Amino acid sequence: MGLQTKMAWQPEDNGLQQILQLLKESQSPDNATQRNVQQKLEELNKYPDFNNYLIFVLTKLKTEDDPTRSLSGLILKNNVRAHFEKFPSEVTTFIKQECLNNIGDPSPLIRATIGILVTTIVAKGELRNWQELLPSLCNSLDSDDYNVCEGAFGALQKICEDNAEDLDNDSTRPLNILIPKFLQFFKHNSPKIRSHAIACVNQFIISRTQALMVHIDSFIENLFFLAADEDTDVRKNVCRALVMLVEVRMDRLIPQINNIVEYMMCRTQDDDDSVALEACEFWLSLAEQPICKEVLGSHIDRLIPVLVKGMKYSEIDIILLKGDVEEDDMVPDKESDIKPRFHKSKSHTQKHTDGDADGELSDDGYDDDDSLSDWNLTSDWNLRKCSAAALDVLANVFRDDILPVLLPILKETLFHNSWEIKESGILVLGAIAEGCMTGMIPHLPELIPYLISCLGDKKALVRSITCWTLSRYAHWVVGQPHEQYLKPLMEELLKRVLDANKRVQEAACSAFATLEEEACTELVPYLGFILETLVFAFNKYQHKNLLILYDAIGTLADSVGHHLNKQEYVNMLMPPLIEKWNVLKDEDKDLFPLLECLSSVATALQSGFLPYCEPVYRRCVSLVEQTLNQNFRHSYGVLQANQTQPDSVDPPDKDFMIVALDLLSGLAEGLEHHIDSLVANSNILKLLYQCMQDPMPEVRQSSFALLGDLTKACFQHVKPCIGEFMPILAQNLNPEFISVCNNATWSIGEISVKMGLSTNNNNNNNLINGTGNEMQPYITLVIGPLVDIINRPNTPKTLLENTAITIGRLGLVCPPEVAPMLQQFIRQWCSSLRNIRDNEEKDSAFRGVCQMINVNPGGVIQDFIFFCDAVASWSQPKADLKEMFYKILHGFKNQVGEENWTKFSDQFPQPLRERLAVQYGV
């Protein structure tokens, strides 16, 4: 095969036959043949005009069948994706020209393949270098030849889907021409063209593209015109557009909102499930709008039954879920059944006075629990799940107001003879649990025992949904007499954990984990029974459910804490965990959930984990070291490799390092000073220094958590590294990465306390105060960023609390350095810590603030009411801390005089005034 020098490129017959043979072979199911084809393709890629042959087969060789021609185009697409920058310019020009000349091929498959090829070239940045593309496609839309018009629209739809932002930002403003053009085709006589036209415009709704916004009324008018269209794809795209417009231009929908709601109710019951699903998304979108209750108020009575109807399993759902298979626990899982797991890095959080721990932080500042996460109950998103999620969010909007409509439906469905209807009723009951809890409470004494009895239903799909629904009411169950509900629920759920159906096992395990979180130490009397069941499941479960079992065991350890540290429990639990630990290879991703589980278990067992700690510790250090070494080799390989192929050296999976760091944290937290010798005989601090500088935020987050835990457990090994560590910690006081910043802040607080401790005594009360202690050189590095964070609007609660504690601790060890800034943070400081329950961290922080007030009393005067409120938040401060509070309060009272103090304290809320009077006599 040689490069042709003629102006009009023509293939050599020999080369063409080679390629056709290769295309035929590539359709063979035989693996050896496939490998051979791959090898030949790589060799052919060395010839500059190989890609000309591929485009020739796709566009010109009409004697071949469509699948062979399409395959040629798909191989060319892969080459464009991998090597386009290396194509000779004449080859690139030839390919582009052939695409445009053949966009109207009579075969729909070939037109679609050319469209894919065009958008792949555009994705390589060629919108700029292919000036004739958009004008050519735009002109083709006006062709009298249907194939040309449809082919151009197909290509434009793909371009709009993949490059909406580039089109919007293009300096030539192509959308000013394209969007009005697309709108002209909404009334085209071909449903396929109408569908393409709406799909193209839909790509620009969410981004509020200006070129669309100026035509928004015309767009909405055209959508209404198409509302009754008979074509499925057109109806689907109309629904999709209305769902997005709710979020973006609700103001334009309001005049027609009643008609739209009626239309969407009708479409939610469409005969075609894919249309119904698109329409059902409307209720999720509308529920997020402040106007939802007002808009839906007059329709809700008719909407609720529509959603309930959509929650029943369809015949297809049951087939896909193998709903007729009752016992499958002996059937091994396929690897495709196991979804990838994402490890959530460790984040240090405070415990609150109301008994709830703050949610884990994610780096967008929101709780990681997505409100729709519960609807990922089985497989992919479908009408059943969307209807259930819609009912859930609407129950949160309307609360108990929907119960008059729902209760008769529940009465009818929950006790129905048909298992499919009964199952949907149980799902409804679970969906409304959060929004309608108050109104449901009077019915729960009757419903909970009924649901517990449904755990024994003969249909596996009924048993599995019942597990989930019961978990939604776990909070109520735990608050009732245990003999009445908690004990029977726990016993039946544990039977389902050992169910003969894998779906039920999974649902029961997840539900039990929720029950563990709600019940916490209430489960301690039943620990033996619980562990017996969970350990038995180790030998029963297939691959997928084993990973969920790890989570249930880890959650149990988190919930009952040190109560797990009994020899009989350790003897039951640890052997199967360590057996799995020994079997798994270092590169096996099943290590992730096992390491997470062991981290919780190590923290709970404390000294009970000692017999197992050395091999676990060494393997974790080894995992961190291996990942860092692989990362170095990858970075070096990328530098050495051809810069156009940076992916030729695979980067390491850093999750191995993250989970290993988190388990080391668990060991340090659980074993405390017992970890000393392990740290002394390893290079963990050297590795930690590298991890703390990793570009990946999750690695830094886990590194700072480990640094804080090692500081608490064995500071003598951390101390020599402080000079290197503190500047890195200071650099990470960046609230853009909330969880990283949170852990860095907490770590600085732990280090400051240890640095300020007297050499002779490890008691908090023997902190060296004033100048001359070892923390002093680092104060200026960190105090400015910390004060900025505490004053930053919308800072998540956990970060505020950790920041306040760390500022207090810095003030404890270096009051002269921190006290001058008191006025800049004291109000926010007091507000942040008033809701934290009494603990050592709060104790050291308040001692620090008292020290700072002694150094700079003027700094607190303007915000003294906030200080009083924070002092009153203590239930039982230690005697010497209480004495500090007493002196400051009375010092202030004496300074202003009795009359002014009375005026001042009259501003206090009654409970605060009474509490201060009783506790401190002011």
N, C-alpha and C positions, 0 to 999 in steps of 0.2 A: 504494500500500500504506500504510494508516494504522494506528496503534496502536489495537487494540480496547479498549473500556472495559467490556465485559460481564465478569461474573464468570467464566463459562465461555468461554474464548477459542475463537473459531471463525475459520477463514481466510476471506478474501474470494476469491471464485471467480477473479477476474481475476489477483490476486496468485499464487494457487496454480498457475494455468495457466502464468504466466511462469516460475515456479520449475521446474515439470515440464519445460518446454521447455528450460530451461537445463541440467537434469540429463541430458536426452537428448543435447544438444549436447556436454556434457562427456565423453561416451563416444566421441566422434568421434576418429579417429587424426590428423586434419588439424591441423597446428601453428597455422595462422591461426585456426581455430575455437577451439582451446584458449586462445590468447591473448585472444580475444574473451570467452570464458567467464570467464577470470580477471578481466578488466576489469569485467564485469557483477557478479561476486561482490563485488568491492571496493565497487562503488556500492551494492549491496543491503545491505552491512554497515552502511551509514549509517542504515538503518531499524531502530528498536529491536526490532520484532517479527519481523524476518527469521528469527531463530533459532527462533521459535515455528513458523513454516512448515516449517522443516527437521525439527523433532522430530515435527510432525504427519504429514509424508510418511513418516518412518521408522516411526512406531508406529500410525497410524490408516488410512493410505491403502492398504488391502489390495487395491484394484483394480489397483494398479501391480505390476510385476514386482519380485521380490526384489532383483536387482542395483541397480535405480533407487532403491528405498527405502534399501538399505544405503549407497549413495553419498551420499544426503541426510544420513544419520547421520555418515558420515566427514567431510563438509564441516562439519557442526556440531561434530564433535570438534576439527577444526583451528581453528574459531572460538573454541571453549572454550580451547584452548591459547594462542591469540594475544590474545583480548580479554575473557576471562571476567570480569575485574574491572570491566568497563564495562557488563556486562549489567544491565538494570533488574531489581530484585528480583523483580517479578512474572514476568518471563521465566525467571529462574533457578528459581523455585519451580515453574513450569509444566513445565520440562524435567525437573527431578528427579522430579516426580510421575508424569510420563508414562513415564519409565524404569522406575520401580518397578511401575507398573500393567501394563507390557507385557513384563516380564522373562521371561514364559513364552510369548512369541509362538510360534505353531506352526512358523515357519521357523527352522531352525538358524542360517542366515546372519544373520537379523534379531536373534536372541537374542545371537549373538556380537558384533554391531555395538553393541547396547545395552550389553553388558558392557564393551566398549572405551570407550564414551562415559562410563559410570559411573566407571571407573578414571581416566579423564582428568580428570573433575571432582574426584575424590578427590585426585589429584596436585596440584591447585591449592590444597591446604590445606583442602579442604571436608569432611574427615572430622569436624573439630570442628563445622562449621556444618550438618552433615547428620545430625543425631542419630538420625533414624529409619532411616537406611540399613542399618546392620548388623543391628539387630533385625528389620527387614522381610525382608532376605535370609535371615536365620537361620530365620525362620518359614516362608519359602517352601520351605526344604529339606524340610519335613515335609508338603508338599502331595501329594495323591494324583495330581495331574496331573504326569506325567513332564516335560513341557515346562517347567513352572514350576520344578520341582526342578533340572533340568539348567541352565536359564537362570540361576538364582540361584547355582548352583555355579560356572558359567562365569565369572560376574561376580566371585564371591569369590576364585576362583583368580587372576584378573588383579589384584585388589586385593592379595592376599597376595604375589604376585610383585613388584609395584611399590612396596608400602608396608609391607613386613615390619617394618622398624625403627620406623615410626610406630605401628603396631599394638602392638608390644611395649612402647613407651614411653607409650602412652595411659593417662592416669590412671584411666579407667573400667575398665581391665583387660579389654577385650573378648575377649582370647585365652583367658582362664579359662573362658569359655563356648564359644568357637568351636572350640578344639582338641578337647575331649571330644566335641563335636558331630560334627566331621569324622571322628573315630575310629569313631563309630557306623555310618558309611556305607561302611567298608572291606568289609563283607560284603553290600552292596546287590546286588540281582539284575541291575542294569544295569552293564555294564562301563564305560560312559562315566562314570557317577556314581562308581564305585569309583576310576577313574583320577583324576577331579577331586579326590576326597577325599585320596588319597595326595599328589598334587601340591601341595595346599594345605598339608598338614602339613610336607612337605619343605622349604618356604621357611623354616622355623624351626629346622632342625637345626644348621646351621653357627654360627648366633648363640647356640646353647645357650639358647634362650628358656625361661625358668623354667616357663611354663605347659605346655610340652612335656616338660621334664625330669621333672616330677612324674608324667607318664603314660608315661615312656619304656618301661617293661616291657610295658605294654599295647600300645604302638605296635609294638614289635619282634615281639611275639606275633602281632599282626594281619598284619604283613609276612610272617611265616613261613606264615601261613594262606593268603596270596595267592601264595606262591612258584610254585605250579603253575598259576596262572591262564592261561586260554587267550587272553586279550586282549593284543595287542601293547603297547598303551599302559600297561596295568596292569603288565605285566612290566618295561617300561622304567622306570616310576616306582619299582617295588620295588628294582630294581638301583641306581637313582640314590640312593635312601634308604640302602641298605647301604653304598655307596661313601662317603657323607658320615658315616655312623655310625662307620666305621673311624677317621676322623679325630677324631670328637667323643666317642664313647662305646664305645671298644674294650672297656672293662671289661665292658659288658653283652653284647657279642657273644662273648666268650671261651668261655662254657659251650657254645655251639653252633658254635664256629668251624670244626670239621671239616666239619659239614653245610653251612655257609655257603660254604666253599671249594669243596666238591663242586658245590653249586648254581651258583656263579659260573663254574666251569669249564664246566658244561653250558650256561649262558646265553651264555658267550663264543662258543659254537658255535651260537647260536640261528639259525634260518632267516631271521629278520628282522635285517638288518644294523644297524638302529638300536638294537635290544635288545642285540645282540652288542657294539656300541660302548660302550653304557652299562655293561655288565658288565665289559668289558675295562679300563675306568677303575679298577676295583676293585684290580687288580694294581699300578697306579701308586700308589694310595693306601696299600695295604698295605706296599709297599716302603719307605715313609717311616717306618713304625712300628718301634721297636726290637725288637719281638717277631716281626718278619716271618720271620726265618730259622727260628725255633723252630716257628712256625705252619705254614709252607709246606714244611718239610724233608721230610715224608713224602709230599707231593703233587707236588713239583717235577718228578719224572721224567715225570709224566703232563701237567703244565701246559705244559712247554716245547714238546712237539709241537703242542699246541693253539695256542700263540702263533705258532709257525712257520707253521702252516696259515693263520692270519689275516693273515700278511704277504704272501701271494700276491695279486697284482692280481685283483680280481673283473672280470667281463665289463663291468660298468657303469663301473668305474675306467678300463678301457682305452678305452671309448667316450668318456668325459669328457676323457681325456687325449689323445684322437686318437692312440692308440698304434699305429694302423695307418699313420699318416702318417710316412714316413721322412725326406722332404726338404721343409722348409718355410722355409728361410732367406731365401727371396726374398719371403715373405708378410709384409706390414707388420703390426705389432702393433696390436691394438685398445687404446684407452686404458684400457678396463676390465681388461686383463690386467696393468696396471702398478700394483702395490700402493704405497701411500704410504710414503716413506722417512722415517725419523726420524734427524736428525743428532745425533750424540753429541758434546757440547761437549768442548773440550780440557781435559785434566787433567794436571797436572805430576806425574810419578811418578819414583821412584828406580830405579836399576838395582841388582840384588842380586848378592851374591858368587857365587851358584850360576848366574849367567848368565841368570836369568829376570827379566823386568820384571814388576812387580806388575800385576795386572789393573786395567782402568779402574774407577774408582769410580762407583757410582750413589748417589743420595741416600738409599737405604735401607741403605747400608753393605755391600751384597752385590755380588759380581762381577756384571756385567751379562749374562754368558753363562748363560742359563737352561739347565738340563740337558736340557730338552725342545726347545730351539731347533733342534737338528739334525733334528727330525722334521717341520719345516715344509719338507719337501723339494720338494713339488709344490704341490698346491692346498690345499683345506680339510682339517681334521681328519677322519680316517676310521678304519675298523677296521684297515686296513693300518698306518697310522702309529701308532695307539694300541698295536697288538700289538708293533710294533718298539720303541716307547718303553718298553713294559713289559719286554720282553726286555733292553733296555739297563739299566734300573734294577735288575732282578733279577740281571743279571750282575754288577753292582756290589755286590750284597748277598752272593751265593753265590760270587763269584769263580770260580776254576778248578773248583770242585766240580760245576758243571753241564756241564763238557766231556765227561765220559763219555756223557752223554745227547746232547749237541749234535754231537760229532764224527761219529758215524755218519750223523746227519741231514745234516750239511754234505757228507759224502762222496757221499751219494745225490743231494742237490739241486744242488750246484755243477756237476756234470758231466752233468746231466739233458738228454735230447734236447728236452724241451719248454722253450721259451724262458721261459715264465711261471714255471716251477718253478726253472729256473736263476737267473733274476733274483731270486726270493725268497731263494734260497740266498746270493747275493752280498749282499743286504740284511742277512740274518742275520749274516754274517761282519762286516759293518760295525757292526751293533748291539752285538756283544759285544766290540768292539775295546778299549774302555776297561776293562771289568770283568775280562776274561779275557786281558789282554795277556800276562801271564807264561806262562800255559799255552799260548798260541798261538805264542809265539816259535819253538819247535822246528819248527813247521809253515810258518812264513812264507817260508823260502828256496824252498819249493816253491809256496806259494800266491801270492806276490807276482808272479812271472813269469807265472803262469796268469792272474791278474787283469789284468796289463798286456796280455796277449794278448786278453782280453775287451773291452778298449777298442776293438778292431777288429771286434766282433760286428756282424752285419748288422742286428740289432734296436736301434733308437735307445734304447728304454727299458732295455735291458741295458747299453748304453754309458754312459748317464747315471748309473745306480746304481753302476756300477763306478768312475766318477770319484769319487763320494762315499765309497765304501768304501775306496778307496786313500788318500784324504785322511785317513781315520781311522788309517791305519798310517804316515803320513808321518814321524812321529818316529823310528820304527824304521828306515825306509828311509834317512833322512839319516845315521843312525849306522853304516851299513854302507859297504863300499867303493863309491865312486861309480860306477865303471864297471859294477859288477854290477847295481845297482838304480836309483840316483838318475838316472843319465843316460838309461837306456831309459824310465824312468817319465816323466821330464820331456819327452823327445822325443815320446812317444805322447800325453801330456796336451796338449801344444801342438798336435798334429794335431787333437785333439778340440776345442780352442779354436776351430779353423776348420772344425768339423763342418758338414755341410749341414742338420743338425737343430737347431732353436733350443734345445730342452730340453737337448740334449747340450752345446751351447755354454755354456749357463748353468752346468750342473754342472761342466764342465771349468774354467771361469773361477774358480768358487768353490773347487774343489779345488786349483787352481794357487795361489790366494791363500793357502790353508792351507799348501801346500808351501813357499811363499816365507817364511812366518812361521817355519816349522821350520828351513829351510835357511839363512836369513839370508845371510851373506857367502859361504857355500859355493857360491852361485849366480853369483858374480862371473865365473868363467871362461866362463860360458854367456850373459852379458848380451846380447851382440850378437844371438844366435839368439833369445833370449826377446823382446827389443824388436822384432825384425823381425816376429815372429808377432803380438804384441799390437798393433803399429801397423797391420799388415795388417787385423786384425779391426775397426779403426775404420771402414773403408770397407765392411766386409761386414755388420756387425751391424745389426739392427733396433733400435728404440727401447729396449725393456726390457733387452736384454742389454748395450747400450751403457753403461747405468748400472752394471752389474756389472763391466764392463771397467774403468771408472774406478777401482773399488775394487781390482781386481787390480793396476793400475798404481801406485796410491797405496801399496798394501802392498809392492810390489816396491821402491819408493823408500824406505819405512821400513826394509826388510830389508837393503838393500845400502848405504844411506847415501851417503857421498861418493864411493863407487866409481862411482856413476852420472854423476859430473861429468867425463865425457870428451867432447870435442867431437863425436866421431862419434855418441855416444849422444844428446847434446843435440840434434843436427841431425835425428836420427830421431824423437825423442819429442815435442819441443816444437811443431813446426808443426801436427800434427793437433790437439793440445790447444788451442793458441791459436786455430785455425780454429773449433773448437766454441765456445770462449769468446766469439769475435766474433759468432757466429751467434745465440747465446742472448740473449733479452731479459732485462732486469732483473727482470721479474716471473715468469720461467719457473722452475719448481721443479727442473728438470734442472740448474740452477746449483748446487744443494746438493752432489750427489756430485762434480761437476766441481771446485767450490771445495775440497772435502775432498781430492780427488786432487792438485790444484795445491799445496795447503798442504804435503803430504808431499813432492812433487817439489821445491818451492822450498827446503825444509829440506835435502833431500839434495843438490841441485845447488849450493847455496851460491853462490859467485860465478858459476857457470855460468848462473844464472837472471837475472843482471844485465841482459842485453839485453831481457828481457821484463817487468822488474819495474815500470817506471813506469806503463804502462796498467793493469796488474793492481792495483797499489797504489791508483791513483786511483779505479778502479771500486769497490774494496772500501770505501774511505772514503765514496764516493757512496752505496753500498748502506746503510751504517750511517746516514748523514745522512737519506736518504729514509725509512728506517724510523722514525727518531726523529721526523721531521716528521709522518709519517702518524699516529704514535702521539699526538702533540700534538693534531693535528686531530681524531682519534677522541675523545680525552678531553674536548676542548673541545666537540665535537659532542654528546657524551653529556650534558654539563652543560646545553647549550642545548635538547636534545630533551626531549620530554615524558618525565618520569621513568618512566612506565609502559612506555615503549618504548625502553629503553636500547640495544637491538640494532639500532636503525635506522641507526647509523653503524658500518660494519664496522671492527673493529680490524685493525691490520697483522699480517702473518705475521712474527713476530720471528725465525724461523729464518733469514731472509735476512741479518739483522743478525748472528746468532750465527756462521753459516758465514763471513761476511765478516771478523768479528773473529778467527776462528781462522786464516783464510788470512793476515791481517796478522801474526798471531803466527808463522806459518810463515815468512813473508818476513823478519821481524825475526830469527828464530832462524837462518835460512839465510844471509842477507846480512850480518848483524852490522852493523859500522859503515858499510857501504855504503848502509844505509837512511837515514842521517843527513839527507841533503838532501831526501829525500821527506817525512820527518817535519817538517823545518823549514818546508817550503812548503805545509803542510796544517794543517787544524784538528783533527787526530785527537785531541789531548789534551783539547780542549774537549768533543768528542763522547764520549771515554772517560769523562770526569767524569760525563756524563749516564747512560751505560750502566752505570757502577758502582753507580748508585742505582736501577736498574730493579727493579720488583717481581718480575720473572721470574728465578728462581735461575739458569737456564742462561745468561741474558744476563750476569749478574754473574760467573758462573764463567769465561766466555770473556773478559770484560773484565779480570779479575785476571790471567789467563794472559798476555794481551797486555801488560798493565802490567809484569809481570815480564820479559817478553822485550824490551820497549822499554828498560827499566831497564838490562838487560845490553848492549843494542846502542848506545844513544845517550842516556846518562843526562843529558847537559847539557840536553836538551829536557824531560825529565821533572822535573828538580830544582826548577824554579820552582813546580811544582804540588804539591809534597810536602805543604805545609801544608794544602791542601784534600783531598788523597788519603788521608793517614794516618788521620784520624778515620773515614772510610768503611771503610777496611781493618779498623780495630779493631772496628767494628760488625759486620763479617762473620766474626769469629772465633767463629762459632756452629756447633758440630758437628752441629746438627740438619740442616743442609744440608752434607753431608760434602764434596762436590766444590767448592762455593763456598768453604768454610772452608779446604780444602786449598790452593786456588790463592791465596787471600788470604794465607795463612801463608807460602807460598813467595815470594810477591811482597814481603812485608815483609822476608824474609831477604835477597833480592837488593838491595832499597833500602838496607838497613842497611849492607851491605858497601860499596856505592857511596858512601853518605854518609860512611862512615868512612875512605875512601881519601884519602891525602894528595893535595894538588893537583898535585904534580909527577910522581907516579908511579902507574901503574895496576897495580902488582904487589900481589898479596895480602899479601906480607910487609911492605909499607909502610903498614899500617893505623895510623891515629892511635888510640892507646889512651888510656884515662883520660877525665877530664872535659874539657869545652870543645868536643867535636866536635858536628856538626850533628844527630846522631841523638838526642842526649840528651833533648830536650824530649818525644820521643814514646815513650820507654821505658815510662813508667807507663801509657800508654794500652793497650799491647799485652802486656806481660809477664804480667800477672795472668791474662787469658784463655788465653794460651799454656800456662802452668803448669797451669791447670785441664784443658785438653785433653789434655796428656800424662799426666795422672793419672786420666783418665776411663776407667772400665772399658769393654771391648769397642770401643775406638776402632780403626778399620781401620788396617792396617799402614802404608799409604802416608801417611795423615794423621799418624800418630805420627812417622814418619821426617822428614817435612817440618817438623813442629813442633819436633822435636829439633834439626834443622839450624838453624832460624831462631833458637831460643833460644841455641844456640852462637854464632851470628853476632852476635846482640845483645850477648852477653857479650864478644865479641871487640872490638867498637867502644866498648862502655860497661861495662867490667868492674866498676867500683865500684857501678853502679846495679843490676846483675843478680846479682852474686856473693852478696849477703846471702840470696838465695832458693835458693842451691845445694842445700841439704839437702832442699828441697821437690820437686826434680825429678831429682836426679843418678842415682838407681837406674833409673828408667824411661828416662831419657835414654840411659844406657849400653846398656840392653837393646834400645832401638829402633835404635841405629846399628851394632850389632855385625855385622849381616848385610849391610850395604851395601858394595859393592865400593869400592876406593880411587878417589876422584875429588876435584875441586876443592871441591865443596860439603861433602863430608865433611872435607876438609882444613881449611877455614875454621871449621867447627863445632868440631872438636877443638882448634884453636888457641884458640878462644874459651873452651872449658872449662878449658884449661890456664891461661889468664889469670885466670879466676874462681877456680881453686884457689889460685893464687898470692895473690890478694886475701883469700880466705876458706878456708884449708886445713881448718878445723874442719868446714866444710860437707860434706866428702867422706868424713870418717873412718869413719862408720858403714857406708858402702856402698863402701868402697875396693876390695873384691873385684870389684865390678861394673866399676869403672874399669879395674882390671887386665885383666879379660876383654875390655873394649872396646878397650884399647890393643893387646892381642894379636890383635885382628881385622884389623889393618893388615897388608897384604902387604909394601908398600914405602913407608913414609912418607918424605917429604922429609927431608933431613939435619937441618935446623933444627927440624922438628917432632919428629923422633926424639930430638933433644937435649932438648926440652921434656919428653917422656915420661920420659927417663932421669933428669932432675933431680927430677921429682916422685916417681918410684918410689924412687930412692935417698934422697931427702929423708925420705920416709915410713919407709923401712927404718932409716935412721940415727936417726930420732927414737924409734922403738920398741925399737931394739936388736936384735942378731943373734938372741938366743934367742926373743924375741917374734915376730920376723919369720918364723923357722922354723916356730913354732906356727901362725902366720897362713897361711903359704904351703902348709903341709901340708893345709889345707882345699881347696886348688885341685885341680881335675881334673888328672890326669897331663899331658895335652897342653898345658894352659895353663901349668903349672909349667915344663915343658921349654922352651916357646916364650919365656917371659919370661927364663929363665936364659940361653938362647942369644942372644936379641936385646938384652937390657938388663943382663945380668949380675946379676940379683937372684934 
